[in-house]
Amino acid sequence: MKRLVPAFKDDNDRMILVLMMVCSLFLLILSPIIVIFGLKDKVSDGTMEISKAFFNFELMMLLISLLFMVPIIGWLLAVILAPLMVILNVIVVVINLCAVAKGGELKVPVWYEFI
């Protein structure tokens, strides 16, 4: 679990982070990529670290879901793991949205850092 304490330079940083988290529920890996590569000059270092942590988390979820393509075993895993992965994603986003609102510490379950 990676713990991050955000240091926002203004309210735009906070709004970008909230939008990235909410969009990551639907767009998965795409929303952190937009923040990392498209808005890197407009956000603070703290927001960039949080978006990198979310990118790593969403990438791990994507790589785990690739197992679902394996015939029979993957399909059985998909029936069990897919709902759990969706629930985990929603829980992580809601907990971190509450932390952003309070200005507290964000917790992102990252097991391996790709970037």
N, C-alpha and C positions, 0 to 999 in steps of 0.2 A: 504494500500500500504506500503510495507516494503522497506525502503531505506537503501541501503548498500554501503559503500565506500570501494572498494577493496584495500587491501594492499598486493601486490604481492611480494614474496621474489625473484622471477626470472621470466624469460620469459616462463619457463615450466608451471608455474601456470596460466599464461595468456592463453597459448595454450590449456591447459586442460580445462579451463573454456570456451573458444571459441568452442572447440570440443563438450563439454557437451551441450552447448546451441544449436548448429546446429543439433546434434543427437537427442535432445529432440523434434525436429520437427517431427521426424520419429519414434523414439523409446519411446516417451512420458516419462514414469516414470523410464524406465530402465537406461537411461544415468546418471541421478543424483544418482541412487542407486550404480552404478559402481564407481562413484567418491567418494561417502560417505563411502562405505565399502571396496572397492578395493584399493583406492589410499589415504586413510586417513593419512598414514605416509609420503607421498610424496608431499602433498600440504600444503599451509599455512592455518592459521586459517580463514583468510578472504575468501579464496577460498572455504573452508569447509562451512562457513556460507552462502555463495551464493548458493552452491549446495544444502544445506538444504532448502533454500528458494525456489529454483526451484523444489525440490522434493515435498514440500508442495503445490506449485502451480499446478504441474502436477497431484498430487494425488487428489486435489479438482476437477480438470477437469475430472479425471477418475470416481470419485464418482458421479458427475453430469451426466456423460454419462450412468451410470447404470440405471438412470430413463428411459432411452430410451427402456428398455426391458419390461416395463409395457405395456400391450396390449392397443391399440387405443390411450389413452392419451399420453403414452410414445412415440408412433410413430409420433403423431402430434408434440410433443415437439422436437423429433429428426429432423424432417424436418425443424423446425425453429432454434433450438439451435445448432445443429451440425455444420452448416456452420459458425455460429457466434463464436463458440468455436475454430474452426480452424483459423479463422481470428484473434481472440484475441491472440492465441498462437503465430502466426507468428509476430504480432505487438510487443508483449512483447519480443520475441527473437531478433528481429531487433533493437529495441530501446536499449536493453541491450548490444547487440554486438557493437553498436556505442559507448555506454558508456565505454565498455572495451577498445575499440580502442583509445578513448580519455583519458582514465584514470579517468573518472568521476564517478558520483554516479549512482549506479544501482537501478532500481525500479522494484520490483516484486510484483504483486497484490496477497497478501496472506491474506486470511480472517481468517484462523485458522491454527495454527501451530501444526502439528502432531508430528514432531521431532524437 
